[in-house]
Amino acid sequence: MQRVLVTGGAGFIGSHVATALIARGDHVTVLDNFNDFYDPALKRENARGLRGATIVTGDIRDENLVSRLFTEGEFDGVIHLAAMAGVRPSLLDPLHYQDVNVRGTVILLEELKKRPKSRFVFASSSSVYGSNDKVPFEETDDIHHPVSPYAATKRAGELLCYTHHHLYGIPTTALRFFTVYGPKQRPEMAIHKFVKAAFEKKPIPFFGDGSTRRDYTYVDDIVDGVVKSLDHCAGYEIYNLGESATTSLSELVSIIGEATGEKPILDKQPMQPGDVLITYADVSKAKRMLGYDPKVPVREGIERFVRWYRSRAV
Ligand code: NAD
């Protein structure tokens, strides 16, 4: 049994991770501020599902609260998922993204430095690769040109994790997630938004000519990678967690059309600032070092998502 703090544990990925940890007998504390980036009622519902976890409503930037939690919790590990997510909204409020994603991360690291045996798993993002055209992306690739404030905050988080690891010896792993989807996915993310629009027979916002490609990762595969990272956390490592396959926007829309049985209506719009042409993970390091083994191809994952979506609608 491990004592694990999951920040952002009421969110999409966090609630799946917390569920997996509880299922194997870990004691989970969730710290989440239930903000209104999307409907907080969905996060409350996620938190209610975490039977046996300690749920703390609060902000990672509240230094007194964080200090008290660490003292009382004696955590063996921290999985830090709380963040302002999303590329496009980060262009509208870069200061807030910086404050939560960078300052908030340092506040946690400052607590960890007093307990350098606690392991730290940090949720980074494929967006740190920016507009790199060498694919698939490897952890050793150039990551000096983030093209959105969100991406820059995630790269900054990785750097600060390294610095705290270097200075205080905190075992730290940064995980670069590639577009995660599955039940409970954030409602503003493409697959969720497109499935909803398809069922409601509303237009799907379709940016660019449909050729942009994403590496879509089913949430169960991400959870597997996160839990393995916690268990193998030593030194300072960065891992890509993706499916290592890409799907174009046009292909995605057609798979969603087939899975929903609806004919998608497209609302064609230009590419958005901050968007990149492709994300594509080389996951050989995670396979080799963690035994990470993504299993759910995008067609099957979307069918599962649609089943979940339908089950909520009845
Ligand atoms: P999410 O928004 O569903 O989860 C984040 C949670 O953090 C939310 O419940 C939110 O209320 C909480 N939170 C935000 N600010 C907080 C604060 N100041 N204090 C306490 N709690 C706070 O998002 P998600 O999709 O589950 O993403 C989880 C993590 O993974 C994030 O760090 C995100 O940047 C990263 N990530 C996600 C994806 C993806 O495709 N979903 C891809 C790359 C990286």
py3Dmol code that shows the C-alpha trace and the ligand (Angstrom):
import py3Dmol

protein = """\
ATOM      1  CA  MET A   1       0.000   0.000   0.000  1.00  0.00           C
ATOM      2  CA  GLN A   2       1.356   3.380  -0.992  1.00  0.00           C
ATOM      3  CA  ARG A   3       0.123   6.799   0.038  1.00  0.00           C
ATOM      4  CA  VAL A   4      -0.291   8.814  -3.133  1.00  0.00           C
ATOM      5  CA  LEU A   5      -1.329  12.420  -3.693  1.00  0.00           C
ATOM      6  CA  VAL A   6      -3.079  12.915  -7.024  1.00  0.00           C
ATOM      7  CA  THR A   7      -3.385  16.597  -7.885  1.00  0.00           C
ATOM      8  CA  GLY A   8      -6.173  17.230 -10.368  1.00  0.00           C
ATOM      9  CA  GLY A   9      -7.600  13.868  -9.327  1.00  0.00           C
ATOM     10  CA  ALA A  10     -11.192  14.942  -9.971  1.00  0.00           C
ATOM     11  CA  GLY A  11     -10.402  15.683 -13.614  1.00  0.00           C
ATOM     12  CA  PHE A  12     -10.503  13.420 -16.642  1.00  0.00           C
ATOM     13  CA  ILE A  13      -7.139  11.626 -16.450  1.00  0.00           C
ATOM     14  CA  GLY A  14      -6.782  12.140 -12.690  1.00  0.00           C
ATOM     15  CA  SER A  15     -10.004  10.347 -11.808  1.00  0.00           C
ATOM     16  CA  HIS A  16      -9.014   7.344 -13.964  1.00  0.00           C
ATOM     17  CA  VAL A  17      -5.555   7.254 -12.357  1.00  0.00           C
ATOM     18  CA  ALA A  18      -7.016   7.531  -8.845  1.00  0.00           C
ATOM     19  CA  THR A  19      -9.469   4.703  -9.616  1.00  0.00           C
ATOM     20  CA  ALA A  20      -6.610   2.417 -10.696  1.00  0.00           C
ATOM     21  CA  LEU A  21      -4.553   3.219  -7.586  1.00  0.00           C
ATOM     22  CA  ILE A  22      -7.509   2.628  -5.255  1.00  0.00           C
ATOM     23  CA  ALA A  23      -8.245  -0.678  -7.014  1.00  0.00           C
ATOM     24  CA  ARG A  24      -4.782  -1.984  -6.208  1.00  0.00           C
ATOM     25  CA  GLY A  25      -5.023  -0.922  -2.563  1.00  0.00           C
ATOM     26  CA  ASP A  26      -3.164   2.401  -2.470  1.00  0.00           C
ATOM     27  CA  HIS A  27      -4.382   5.204  -0.248  1.00  0.00           C
ATOM     28  CA  VAL A  28      -5.220   8.127  -2.498  1.00  0.00           C
ATOM     29  CA  THR A  29      -5.561  11.777  -1.563  1.00  0.00           C
ATOM     30  CA  VAL A  30      -7.003  14.001  -4.279  1.00  0.00           C
ATOM     31  CA  LEU A  31      -6.280  17.729  -4.319  1.00  0.00           C
ATOM     32  CA  ASP A  32      -8.474  19.537  -6.833  1.00  0.00           C
ATOM     33  CA  ASN A  33      -9.943  23.027  -6.915  1.00  0.00           C
ATOM     34  CA  PHE A  34     -12.969  21.970  -9.022  1.00  0.00           C
ATOM     35  CA  ASN A  35     -12.550  25.039 -11.207  1.00  0.00           C
ATOM     36  CA  ASP A  36     -15.022  25.967 -13.939  1.00  0.00           C
ATOM     37  CA  PHE A  37     -12.767  25.400 -16.975  1.00  0.00           C
ATOM     38  CA  TYR A  38     -15.543  22.919 -17.721  1.00  0.00           C
ATOM     39  CA  ASP A  39     -18.640  22.049 -15.709  1.00  0.00           C
ATOM     40  CA  PRO A  40     -17.448  21.424 -12.105  1.00  0.00           C
ATOM     41  CA  ALA A  41     -20.458  19.120 -11.606  1.00  0.00           C
ATOM     42  CA  LEU A  42     -18.665  16.590 -13.862  1.00  0.00           C
ATOM     43  CA  LYS A  43     -15.622  16.747 -11.574  1.00  0.00           C
ATOM     44  CA  ARG A  44     -17.814  16.332  -8.471  1.00  0.00           C
ATOM     45  CA  GLU A  45     -19.328  13.263 -10.116  1.00  0.00           C
ATOM     46  CA  ASN A  46     -15.813  11.922 -10.833  1.00  0.00           C
ATOM     47  CA  ALA A  47     -14.792  12.540  -7.212  1.00  0.00           C
ATOM     48  CA  ARG A  48     -17.906  10.807  -5.866  1.00  0.00           C
ATOM     49  CA  GLY A  49     -16.828   7.708  -7.788  1.00  0.00           C
ATOM     50  CA  LEU A  50     -13.509   7.555  -5.920  1.00  0.00           C
ATOM     51  CA  ARG A  51     -14.670   5.483  -2.953  1.00  0.00           C
ATOM     52  CA  GLY A  52     -12.112   5.375  -0.174  1.00  0.00           C
ATOM     53  CA  ALA A  53     -10.071   8.340  -1.420  1.00  0.00           C
ATOM     54  CA  THR A  54      -9.597  11.475   0.656  1.00  0.00           C
ATOM     55  CA  ILE A  55     -10.916  14.357  -1.432  1.00  0.00           C
ATOM     56  CA  VAL A  56      -9.525  17.787  -0.641  1.00  0.00           C
ATOM     57  CA  THR A  57     -11.068  20.802  -2.352  1.00  0.00           C
ATOM     58  CA  GLY A  58      -8.273  23.313  -2.682  1.00  0.00           C
ATOM     59  CA  ASP A  59      -5.692  24.948  -4.886  1.00  0.00           C
ATOM     60  CA  ILE A  60      -2.155  23.729  -5.538  1.00  0.00           C
ATOM     61  CA  ARG A  61      -1.107  27.380  -5.217  1.00  0.00           C
ATOM     62  CA  ASP A  62      -2.339  27.552  -1.606  1.00  0.00           C
ATOM     63  CA  GLU A  63       1.039  27.087   0.098  1.00  0.00           C
ATOM     64  CA  ASN A  64      -0.361  26.630   3.609  1.00  0.00           C
ATOM     65  CA  LEU A  65      -2.832  24.002   2.496  1.00  0.00           C
ATOM     66  CA  VAL A  66      -0.213  22.134   0.451  1.00  0.00           C
ATOM     67  CA  SER A  67       2.250  22.200   3.349  1.00  0.00           C
ATOM     68  CA  ARG A  68      -0.372  20.840   5.761  1.00  0.00           C
ATOM     69  CA  LEU A  69      -1.408  18.109   3.319  1.00  0.00           C
ATOM     70  CA  PHE A  70       2.175  16.921   2.838  1.00  0.00           C
ATOM     71  CA  THR A  71       2.793  16.851   6.582  1.00  0.00           C
ATOM     72  CA  GLU A  72      -0.382  14.912   7.328  1.00  0.00           C
ATOM     73  CA  GLY A  73      -0.283  12.718   4.221  1.00  0.00           C
ATOM     74  CA  GLU A  74       3.308  11.417   4.384  1.00  0.00           C
ATOM     75  CA  PHE A  75       3.038  10.642   0.688  1.00  0.00           C
ATOM     76  CA  ASP A  76       5.196   7.997  -0.936  1.00  0.00           C
ATOM     77  CA  GLY A  77       4.402   9.527  -4.289  1.00  0.00           C
ATOM     78  CA  VAL A  78       2.793  12.531  -5.931  1.00  0.00           C
ATOM     79  CA  ILE A  79       1.130  12.365  -9.345  1.00  0.00           C
ATOM     80  CA  HIS A  80       0.808  15.953 -10.448  1.00  0.00           C
ATOM     81  CA  LEU A  81      -1.974  16.323 -12.995  1.00  0.00           C
ATOM     82  CA  ALA A  82      -3.597  19.576 -11.821  1.00  0.00           C
ATOM     83  CA  ALA A  83      -3.143  22.189 -14.494  1.00  0.00           C
ATOM     84  CA  MET A  84      -4.842  24.559 -16.833  1.00  0.00           C
ATOM     85  CA  ALA A  85      -5.036  22.310 -19.888  1.00  0.00           C
ATOM     86  CA  GLY A  86      -5.712  23.147 -23.517  1.00  0.00           C
ATOM     87  CA  VAL A  87      -3.674  24.882 -26.181  1.00  0.00           C
ATOM     88  CA  ARG A  88      -6.142  27.388 -27.632  1.00  0.00           C
ATOM     89  CA  PRO A  89      -7.512  28.822 -24.348  1.00  0.00           C
ATOM     90  CA  SER A  90      -3.940  29.398 -23.171  1.00  0.00           C
ATOM     91  CA  LEU A  91      -3.560  32.132 -25.795  1.00  0.00           C
ATOM     92  CA  LEU A  92      -6.373  34.058 -24.098  1.00  0.00           C
ATOM     93  CA  ASP A  93      -4.982  33.889 -20.555  1.00  0.00           C
ATOM     94  CA  PRO A  94      -1.265  33.100 -20.583  1.00  0.00           C
ATOM     95  CA  LEU A  95      -0.658  34.631 -17.149  1.00  0.00           C
ATOM     96  CA  HIS A  96      -3.160  32.335 -15.496  1.00  0.00           C
ATOM     97  CA  TYR A  97      -1.696  29.309 -17.294  1.00  0.00           C
ATOM     98  CA  GLN A  98       1.735  30.330 -16.095  1.00  0.00           C
ATOM     99  CA  ASP A  99       0.543  30.845 -12.544  1.00  0.00           C
ATOM    100  CA  VAL A 100      -1.159  27.445 -12.195  1.00  0.00           C
ATOM    101  CA  ASN A 101       1.134  25.312 -14.344  1.00  0.00           C
ATOM    102  CA  VAL A 102       4.492  26.788 -13.397  1.00  0.00           C
ATOM    103  CA  ARG A 103       4.134  28.458  -9.984  1.00  0.00           C
ATOM    104  CA  GLY A 104       1.752  25.714  -8.818  1.00  0.00           C
ATOM    105  CA  THR A 105       4.279  23.042  -9.795  1.00  0.00           C
ATOM    106  CA  VAL A 106       7.085  24.812  -7.935  1.00  0.00           C
ATOM    107  CA  ILE A 107       4.940  25.032  -4.794  1.00  0.00           C
ATOM    108  CA  LEU A 108       4.624  21.225  -4.837  1.00  0.00           C
ATOM    109  CA  LEU A 109       8.331  20.754  -5.590  1.00  0.00           C
ATOM    110  CA  GLU A 110       9.221  22.988  -2.641  1.00  0.00           C
ATOM    111  CA  GLU A 111       7.297  20.614  -0.363  1.00  0.00           C
ATOM    112  CA  LEU A 112       8.944  17.588  -1.959  1.00  0.00           C
ATOM    113  CA  LYS A 113      12.404  18.949  -1.326  1.00  0.00           C
ATOM    114  CA  LYS A 114      11.734  18.494   2.408  1.00  0.00           C
ATOM    115  CA  ARG A 115      10.887  14.838   1.700  1.00  0.00           C
ATOM    116  CA  PRO A 116      13.241  13.853  -1.127  1.00  0.00           C
ATOM    117  CA  LYS A 117      12.298  10.172  -0.931  1.00  0.00           C
ATOM    118  CA  SER A 118       8.789  10.908  -2.211  1.00  0.00           C
ATOM    119  CA  ARG A 119       8.510  10.256  -5.930  1.00  0.00           C
ATOM    120  CA  PHE A 120       7.127  12.886  -8.291  1.00  0.00           C
ATOM    121  CA  VAL A 121       5.320  12.172 -11.551  1.00  0.00           C
ATOM    122  CA  PHE A 122       4.621  15.292 -13.590  1.00  0.00           C
ATOM    123  CA  ALA A 123       2.055  15.509 -16.402  1.00  0.00           C
ATOM    124  CA  SER A 124       3.766  17.168 -19.327  1.00  0.00           C
ATOM    125  CA  SER A 125       2.489  17.229 -22.885  1.00  0.00           C
ATOM    126  CA  SER A 126       3.327  16.357 -26.479  1.00  0.00           C
ATOM    127  CA  SER A 127       2.847  20.072 -27.167  1.00  0.00           C
ATOM    128  CA  VAL A 128       6.434  20.675 -25.969  1.00  0.00           C
ATOM    129  CA  TYR A 129       7.571  19.335 -29.373  1.00  0.00           C
ATOM    130  CA  GLY A 130       6.027  22.398 -31.059  1.00  0.00           C
ATOM    131  CA  SER A 131       6.003  22.274 -34.840  1.00  0.00           C
ATOM    132  CA  ASN A 132       8.802  19.716 -35.143  1.00  0.00           C
ATOM    133  CA  ASP A 133       8.575  17.927 -38.467  1.00  0.00           C
ATOM    134  CA  LYS A 134      10.850  15.011 -37.608  1.00  0.00           C
ATOM    135  CA  VAL A 135       8.482  12.204 -36.625  1.00  0.00           C
ATOM    136  CA  PRO A 136       7.872  10.218 -34.588  1.00  0.00           C
ATOM    137  CA  PHE A 137       8.869  12.508 -31.706  1.00  0.00           C
ATOM    138  CA  GLU A 138      11.605  11.160 -29.446  1.00  0.00           C
ATOM    139  CA  GLU A 139      12.338  12.385 -25.933  1.00  0.00           C
ATOM    140  CA  THR A 140      15.781  13.575 -27.110  1.00  0.00           C
ATOM    141  CA  ASP A 141      14.361  15.779 -29.913  1.00  0.00           C
ATOM    142  CA  ASP A 142      14.683  19.546 -29.923  1.00  0.00           C
ATOM    143  CA  ILE A 143      12.027  21.075 -27.669  1.00  0.00           C
ATOM    144  CA  HIS A 144      13.086  24.717 -27.755  1.00  0.00           C
ATOM    145  CA  HIS A 145      10.220  26.078 -29.822  1.00  0.00           C
ATOM    146  CA  PRO A 146       6.869  25.672 -28.038  1.00  0.00           C
ATOM    147  CA  VAL A 147       4.143  27.363 -30.112  1.00  0.00           C
ATOM    148  CA  SER A 148       1.560  28.108 -27.391  1.00  0.00           C
ATOM    149  CA  PRO A 149       1.695  29.470 -23.827  1.00  0.00           C
ATOM    150  CA  TYR A 150       0.352  26.097 -22.631  1.00  0.00           C
ATOM    151  CA  ALA A 151       3.241  24.244 -24.279  1.00  0.00           C
ATOM    152  CA  ALA A 152       5.746  26.690 -22.805  1.00  0.00           C
ATOM    153  CA  THR A 153       4.347  26.173 -19.289  1.00  0.00           C
ATOM    154  CA  LYS A 154       4.661  22.395 -19.664  1.00  0.00           C
ATOM    155  CA  ARG A 155       8.275  22.672 -20.838  1.00  0.00           C
ATOM    156  CA  ALA A 156       8.956  25.076 -17.959  1.00  0.00           C
ATOM    157  CA  GLY A 157       7.471  22.491 -15.584  1.00  0.00           C
ATOM    158  CA  GLU A 158       9.814  19.804 -16.921  1.00  0.00           C
ATOM    159  CA  LEU A 159      12.807  22.103 -16.456  1.00  0.00           C
ATOM    160  CA  LEU A 160      11.851  23.019 -12.891  1.00  0.00           C
ATOM    161  CA  CYS A 161      11.328  19.330 -12.100  1.00  0.00           C
ATOM    162  CA  TYR A 162      14.849  18.673 -13.331  1.00  0.00           C
ATOM    163  CA  THR A 163      16.286  21.487 -11.222  1.00  0.00           C
ATOM    164  CA  HIS A 164      14.601  20.241  -8.048  1.00  0.00           C
ATOM    165  CA  HIS A 165      15.693  16.708  -8.802  1.00  0.00           C
ATOM    166  CA  HIS A 166      19.265  17.900  -9.345  1.00  0.00           C
ATOM    167  CA  LEU A 167      19.377  20.014  -6.193  1.00  0.00           C
ATOM    168  CA  TYR A 168      17.455  17.808  -3.775  1.00  0.00           C
ATOM    169  CA  GLY A 169      17.484  14.322  -5.298  1.00  0.00           C
ATOM    170  CA  ILE A 170      13.697  14.007  -5.726  1.00  0.00           C
ATOM    171  CA  PRO A 171      13.010  10.953  -7.946  1.00  0.00           C
ATOM    172  CA  THR A 172      11.079  12.530 -10.815  1.00  0.00           C
ATOM    173  CA  THR A 173       9.397  11.426 -14.018  1.00  0.00           C
ATOM    174  CA  ALA A 174       7.858  13.770 -16.576  1.00  0.00           C
ATOM    175  CA  LEU A 175       5.299  12.202 -18.900  1.00  0.00           C
ATOM    176  CA  ARG A 176       4.536  13.721 -22.279  1.00  0.00           C
ATOM    177  CA  PHE A 177       0.918  12.696 -22.897  1.00  0.00           C
ATOM    178  CA  PHE A 178      -0.305  12.578 -26.502  1.00  0.00           C
ATOM    179  CA  THR A 179      -3.988  13.608 -26.941  1.00  0.00           C
ATOM    180  CA  VAL A 180      -5.804  11.494 -24.377  1.00  0.00           C
ATOM    181  CA  TYR A 181      -9.420  10.404 -24.872  1.00  0.00           C
ATOM    182  CA  GLY A 182     -11.926   7.989 -23.395  1.00  0.00           C
ATOM    183  CA  PRO A 183     -14.864   8.080 -20.977  1.00  0.00           C
ATOM    184  CA  LYS A 184     -15.048  11.346 -19.015  1.00  0.00           C
ATOM    185  CA  GLN A 185     -12.836  13.157 -21.523  1.00  0.00           C
ATOM    186  CA  ARG A 186     -12.925  16.938 -21.128  1.00  0.00           C
ATOM    187  CA  PRO A 187     -16.006  18.176 -22.991  1.00  0.00           C
ATOM    188  CA  GLU A 188     -14.081  20.800 -24.984  1.00  0.00           C
ATOM    189  CA  MET A 189     -11.670  18.236 -26.477  1.00  0.00           C
ATOM    190  CA  ALA A 190     -12.134  17.186 -30.096  1.00  0.00           C
ATOM    191  CA  ILE A 191     -13.473  13.621 -29.784  1.00  0.00           C
ATOM    192  CA  HIS A 192     -15.974  14.495 -27.043  1.00  0.00           C
ATOM    193  CA  LYS A 193     -17.071  17.653 -28.848  1.00  0.00           C
ATOM    194  CA  PHE A 194     -17.401  15.875 -32.212  1.00  0.00           C
ATOM    195  CA  VAL A 195     -19.407  12.940 -30.839  1.00  0.00           C
ATOM    196  CA  LYS A 196     -21.767  15.325 -29.043  1.00  0.00           C
ATOM    197  CA  ALA A 197     -22.197  17.421 -32.200  1.00  0.00           C
ATOM    198  CA  ALA A 198     -22.808  14.295 -34.309  1.00  0.00           C
ATOM    199  CA  PHE A 199     -25.579  13.012 -32.015  1.00  0.00           C
ATOM    200  CA  GLU A 200     -27.139  16.483 -31.797  1.00  0.00           C
ATOM    201  CA  LYS A 201     -26.902  16.814 -35.604  1.00  0.00           C
ATOM    202  CA  LYS A 202     -24.945  20.048 -35.146  1.00  0.00           C
ATOM    203  CA  PRO A 203     -21.915  21.186 -37.171  1.00  0.00           C
ATOM    204  CA  ILE A 204     -18.505  19.902 -36.105  1.00  0.00           C
ATOM    205  CA  PRO A 205     -15.860  22.668 -35.918  1.00  0.00           C
ATOM    206  CA  PHE A 206     -13.284  21.487 -38.477  1.00  0.00           C
ATOM    207  CA  PHE A 207     -10.026  23.432 -38.511  1.00  0.00           C
ATOM    208  CA  GLY A 208      -7.830  23.470 -41.630  1.00  0.00           C
ATOM    209  CA  ASP A 209      -8.103  21.044 -44.557  1.00  0.00           C
ATOM    210  CA  GLY A 210      -8.418  17.890 -42.438  1.00  0.00           C
ATOM    211  CA  SER A 211      -4.824  16.771 -42.993  1.00  0.00           C
ATOM    212  CA  THR A 212      -3.536  17.618 -39.488  1.00  0.00           C
ATOM    213  CA  ARG A 213      -2.660  14.397 -37.661  1.00  0.00           C
ATOM    214  CA  ARG A 214      -2.781  13.490 -33.978  1.00  0.00           C
ATOM    215  CA  ASP A 215      -1.552  10.558 -31.952  1.00  0.00           C
ATOM    216  CA  TYR A 216      -4.706   9.714 -29.950  1.00  0.00           C
ATOM    217  CA  THR A 217      -4.127   7.743 -26.750  1.00  0.00           C
ATOM    218  CA  TYR A 218      -6.856   5.810 -24.983  1.00  0.00           C
ATOM    219  CA  VAL A 219      -7.065   6.744 -21.310  1.00  0.00           C
ATOM    220  CA  ASP A 220      -6.571   3.159 -20.024  1.00  0.00           C
ATOM    221  CA  ASP A 221      -3.205   3.074 -21.798  1.00  0.00           C
ATOM    222  CA  ILE A 222      -2.247   6.418 -20.231  1.00  0.00           C
ATOM    223  CA  VAL A 223      -3.256   5.175 -16.773  1.00  0.00           C
ATOM    224  CA  ASP A 224      -1.104   2.098 -17.262  1.00  0.00           C
ATOM    225  CA  GLY A 225       1.851   4.340 -18.164  1.00  0.00           C
ATOM    226  CA  VAL A 226       1.260   6.690 -15.223  1.00  0.00           C
ATOM    227  CA  VAL A 227       1.033   3.888 -12.664  1.00  0.00           C
ATOM    228  CA  LYS A 228       4.134   2.175 -14.080  1.00  0.00           C
ATOM    229  CA  SER A 229       5.966   5.511 -13.945  1.00  0.00           C
ATOM    230  CA  LEU A 230       5.094   5.913 -10.290  1.00  0.00           C
ATOM    231  CA  ASP A 231       6.326   2.416  -9.512  1.00  0.00           C
ATOM    232  CA  HIS A 232       9.571   2.778 -11.524  1.00  0.00           C
ATOM    233  CA  CYS A 233      10.254   6.389 -10.613  1.00  0.00           C
ATOM    234  CA  ALA A 234      14.003   6.878 -10.067  1.00  0.00           C
ATOM    235  CA  GLY A 235      16.466   9.583 -11.070  1.00  0.00           C
ATOM    236  CA  TYR A 236      15.028  12.028 -13.596  1.00  0.00           C
ATOM    237  CA  GLU A 237      13.358  10.646 -16.700  1.00  0.00           C
ATOM    238  CA  ILE A 238      11.074  11.915 -19.446  1.00  0.00           C
ATOM    239  CA  TYR A 239       8.782   9.533 -21.330  1.00  0.00           C
ATOM    240  CA  ASN A 240       6.414   9.899 -24.250  1.00  0.00           C
ATOM    241  CA  LEU A 241       3.079   8.220 -23.573  1.00  0.00           C
ATOM    242  CA  GLY A 242       1.170   7.887 -26.831  1.00  0.00           C
ATOM    243  CA  GLU A 243      -0.370   5.208 -29.019  1.00  0.00           C
ATOM    244  CA  SER A 244       2.423   5.666 -31.591  1.00  0.00           C
ATOM    245  CA  ALA A 245      -0.002   5.887 -34.502  1.00  0.00           C
ATOM    246  CA  THR A 246      -1.504   8.951 -36.139  1.00  0.00           C
ATOM    247  CA  THR A 247      -4.993   9.737 -37.415  1.00  0.00           C
ATOM    248  CA  SER A 248      -5.860  12.699 -39.629  1.00  0.00           C
ATOM    249  CA  LEU A 249      -8.693  15.024 -38.687  1.00  0.00           C
ATOM    250  CA  SER A 250     -10.652  13.829 -41.752  1.00  0.00           C
ATOM    251  CA  GLU A 251     -10.163  10.169 -40.734  1.00  0.00           C
ATOM    252  CA  LEU A 252     -11.210  10.989 -37.164  1.00  0.00           C
ATOM    253  CA  VAL A 253     -14.444  12.588 -38.323  1.00  0.00           C
ATOM    254  CA  SER A 254     -15.244   9.641 -40.545  1.00  0.00           C
ATOM    255  CA  ILE A 255     -14.555   7.113 -37.734  1.00  0.00           C
ATOM    256  CA  ILE A 256     -16.860   9.152 -35.485  1.00  0.00           C
ATOM    257  CA  GLY A 257     -19.507   9.142 -38.218  1.00  0.00           C
ATOM    258  CA  GLU A 258     -19.341   5.341 -38.404  1.00  0.00           C
ATOM    259  CA  ALA A 259     -19.286   4.858 -34.620  1.00  0.00           C
ATOM    260  CA  THR A 260     -22.262   7.155 -34.020  1.00  0.00           C
ATOM    261  CA  GLY A 261     -24.200   6.168 -37.139  1.00  0.00           C
ATOM    262  CA  GLU A 262     -24.625   9.884 -37.882  1.00  0.00           C
ATOM    263  CA  LYS A 263     -23.460  11.792 -40.950  1.00  0.00           C
ATOM    264  CA  PRO A 264     -21.100  14.515 -39.669  1.00  0.00           C
ATOM    265  CA  ILE A 265     -21.868  18.107 -40.683  1.00  0.00           C
ATOM    266  CA  LEU A 266     -18.642  20.112 -40.987  1.00  0.00           C
ATOM    267  CA  ASP A 267     -18.147  23.745 -39.998  1.00  0.00           C
ATOM    268  CA  LYS A 268     -14.903  24.434 -41.877  1.00  0.00           C
ATOM    269  CA  GLN A 269     -12.613  27.011 -40.278  1.00  0.00           C
ATOM    270  CA  PRO A 270      -8.991  28.055 -40.778  1.00  0.00           C
ATOM    271  CA  MET A 271      -6.167  26.466 -38.748  1.00  0.00           C
ATOM    272  CA  GLN A 272      -5.939  28.069 -35.293  1.00  0.00           C
ATOM    273  CA  PRO A 273      -2.877  29.841 -33.905  1.00  0.00           C
ATOM    274  CA  GLY A 274      -0.964  27.498 -31.576  1.00  0.00           C
ATOM    275  CA  ASP A 275      -2.084  24.361 -33.455  1.00  0.00           C
ATOM    276  CA  VAL A 276       0.545  22.013 -34.862  1.00  0.00           C
ATOM    277  CA  LEU A 277       0.382  19.857 -38.007  1.00  0.00           C
ATOM    278  CA  ILE A 278       1.218  16.549 -36.397  1.00  0.00           C
ATOM    279  CA  THR A 279       1.867  14.806 -33.091  1.00  0.00           C
ATOM    280  CA  TYR A 280       3.350  11.328 -33.193  1.00  0.00           C
ATOM    281  CA  ALA A 281       4.986   9.566 -30.263  1.00  0.00           C
ATOM    282  CA  ASP A 282       7.979   7.280 -30.356  1.00  0.00           C
ATOM    283  CA  VAL A 283       7.228   5.207 -27.253  1.00  0.00           C
ATOM    284  CA  SER A 284      10.204   2.867 -27.431  1.00  0.00           C
ATOM    285  CA  LYS A 285      11.805   4.364 -24.304  1.00  0.00           C
ATOM    286  CA  ALA A 286       8.618   3.875 -22.233  1.00  0.00           C
ATOM    287  CA  LYS A 287       8.275   0.325 -23.590  1.00  0.00           C
ATOM    288  CA  ARG A 288      11.879  -0.510 -22.753  1.00  0.00           C
ATOM    289  CA  MET A 289      12.121   1.163 -19.334  1.00  0.00           C
ATOM    290  CA  LEU A 290       8.560   0.892 -17.995  1.00  0.00           C
ATOM    291  CA  GLY A 291       7.031  -2.007 -19.889  1.00  0.00           C
ATOM    292  CA  TYR A 292       4.451   0.450 -21.281  1.00  0.00           C
ATOM    293  CA  ASP A 293       2.342  -1.297 -23.889  1.00  0.00           C
ATOM    294  CA  PRO A 294      -0.512   0.722 -25.438  1.00  0.00           C
ATOM    295  CA  LYS A 295      -3.292  -1.601 -26.527  1.00  0.00           C
ATOM    296  CA  VAL A 296      -6.310   0.359 -27.760  1.00  0.00           C
ATOM    297  CA  PRO A 297      -6.294   1.486 -31.410  1.00  0.00           C
ATOM    298  CA  VAL A 298      -8.227   4.647 -32.169  1.00  0.00           C
ATOM    299  CA  ARG A 299     -11.209   2.992 -33.901  1.00  0.00           C
ATOM    300  CA  GLU A 300     -11.842   0.706 -30.933  1.00  0.00           C
ATOM    301  CA  GLY A 301     -11.251   3.530 -28.460  1.00  0.00           C
ATOM    302  CA  ILE A 302     -13.788   5.754 -30.212  1.00  0.00           C
ATOM    303  CA  GLU A 303     -16.340   2.940 -30.234  1.00  0.00           C
ATOM    304  CA  ARG A 304     -15.807   2.584 -26.468  1.00  0.00           C
ATOM    305  CA  PHE A 305     -16.147   6.348 -26.034  1.00  0.00           C
ATOM    306  CA  VAL A 306     -19.394   6.390 -28.008  1.00  0.00           C
ATOM    307  CA  ARG A 307     -20.783   3.536 -25.872  1.00  0.00           C
ATOM    308  CA  TRP A 308     -19.939   5.532 -22.736  1.00  0.00           C
ATOM    309  CA  TYR A 309     -21.466   8.697 -24.219  1.00  0.00           C
ATOM    310  CA  ARG A 310     -24.685   6.876 -25.134  1.00  0.00           C
ATOM    311  CA  SER A 311     -24.889   5.261 -21.676  1.00  0.00           C
ATOM    312  CA  ARG A 312     -24.919   8.722 -20.111  1.00  0.00           C
ATOM    313  CA  ALA A 313     -27.578  10.037 -22.450  1.00  0.00           C
ATOM    314  CA  VAL A 314     -30.196   7.475 -21.343  1.00  0.00           C
TER     315      VAL A 314
END
"""
ligand_1 = """\
44
NAD
P -8.696 18.142 -16.526
O -8.915 19.620 -16.695
O -9.849 17.230 -16.669
O -7.969 17.852 -15.156
C -7.195 18.818 -14.467
C -7.759 18.931 -13.062
O -6.926 19.847 -12.348
C -9.184 19.486 -13.033
O -10.027 18.637 -12.273
C -9.036 20.844 -12.369
O -10.150 21.196 -11.573
C -7.765 20.662 -11.556
N -7.049 21.925 -11.318
C -6.784 22.884 -12.231
N -6.139 23.901 -11.634
C -5.977 23.567 -10.335
C -5.400 24.206 -9.230
N -4.856 25.425 -9.329
N -5.407 23.579 -8.028
C -5.981 22.359 -7.904
N -6.571 21.704 -8.916
C -6.565 22.302 -10.123
O -7.556 17.789 -17.611
P -6.966 16.383 -18.084
O -7.238 16.275 -19.531
O -7.369 15.315 -17.158
O -5.407 16.667 -17.930
C -4.661 16.247 -16.789
C -3.209 16.658 -16.974
O -2.665 16.056 -18.157
C -2.998 18.152 -17.132
O -1.793 18.492 -16.489
C -2.850 18.320 -18.630
O -2.107 19.481 -18.954
C -2.119 17.056 -18.981
N -2.286 16.644 -20.373
C -3.525 16.227 -20.807
C -3.674 15.839 -22.125
C -4.996 15.358 -22.665
O -5.063 15.022 -23.856
N -6.064 15.290 -21.853
C -2.575 15.874 -23.012
C -1.344 16.316 -22.534
C -1.206 16.675 -21.219
"""
view = py3Dmol.view(width=600, height=400)
view.addModel(protein, "pdb")
view.setStyle({"model": 0}, {"cartoon": {"style": "trace"}})
view.addModel(ligand_1, "xyz")
view.setStyle({"model": 1}, {"stick": {}})
view.zoomTo()
view.show()
